[in-house]
Structure formats: structure tokens, C-alpha cells
Amino acid sequence: LTTPELASAMVGRMATYTLLPLSVSEFIGKGGTFVKRCFAKDFKNIKKDKDISLLDAIKCASYPELAPIKGNKAKEWLNSYTKKITVEDPKYIYNLTKAEYMPSLLQSLAARAGSLINDASLGREIGLNAVTTRNYRAILNHTFVTYMLRPWYKNVTKRLVKARKVYFYDTRLLCHLLEEDLD
């Protein structure tokens, strides 16, 4: 739906479902209780419930086709995927005039994962203005590479006004961008 030609092709005749990467509980085949336990404020025995190491959780909370791949094959796959989402797709699908800045943008966003984003300072760092940076970042959000998480406040107005933080859907891609070796 982010491609202008396709956005209105079947208006009113379809439903869109967003398929996200596998969660750790889906990957190991167990029902997850983390969110339920958080809302119940039940954190006792949380370390005893570990079925998987943190490193393995980062590796498997990824896209299904990437999860079983290891070593240099995984790096090769991630390099190809990164090139596709930052150079090829933006250049040919969105006709970006400065598509060569997308890899740097993605790398800078990876370095800021979990942090507040200021488009002006981010753009200055990579050589773009704030508006272009925001537009290019929106492409990464619309293609499910990154997402912006709103802060939680009881006051709805504060929730809407406060700055969002950037996160990556795929933790393995994030580690790859940060050059963290998982194997």
C-alpha cells in the first residue's frame, strides 16, 4: 500500500494484515506469557522460566526464512536484504533522488535503537535536511524495517505530544547493522 500505483487498486474490497517477524514464543513453540505477566505485575520466578538464551532469542526473533541460517550465509543474506531495502527498493519503487543516503540512515537509526529521534540532528549526521530525513525514515517505517513507539502516559494528550522512540522489527537485522556477531 506504500506504492502509489497500488494504494487505490481495490479500495473498499480488501483487508490488510501485517505479518511481523516471529516472536520468541512462536519460534520455540510455546505460548508466551510475558505481556500478561507484566500487566499482572508478576515478575517472580521470571529467570526460572527461561526456555532460551538471550542470544538465541535475538537470533530467532527474526523473519522465518532467516531464523535457521547461520554464519557467513546469514551475513550474506542480511547484506543482500539491507541493500534491497535501502538502495534498490527506494530508488526504483519510490524514485528517491538521494537513495544513496538510505544505508547511512538505516545505520544511524540502528545506533539509536530505543532512543528518541531528532530528524534535524539525524539528517545533519548523514547529509540530509530534516524533512527529507523524516520522509526517508517514513519509508523504513512503512516497509516494516523500523517502527516508532509512542510513550505510554495515562494522560492521552501527553501520549500524543511526547516524542516517539525508534525500534527495529527484526532484532537480527539490528545486530547485523551494529556489527554484533551472533554466531
Secondary structure by P-SEA (a helix, b strand, c coil): cccccccccccccbbbbbbcccccccccccccaaaaaaaacccccccccccccaaaaaaacccccccccccaaaaaaaaaaaaaacccccccccccccccaaaaaaaaaaaaccccccaaaaaaaacccaaaaaaaaaaaaaaccbbbbbbbbccaaaaacbbbbbbbccaaaaaaaaccccc
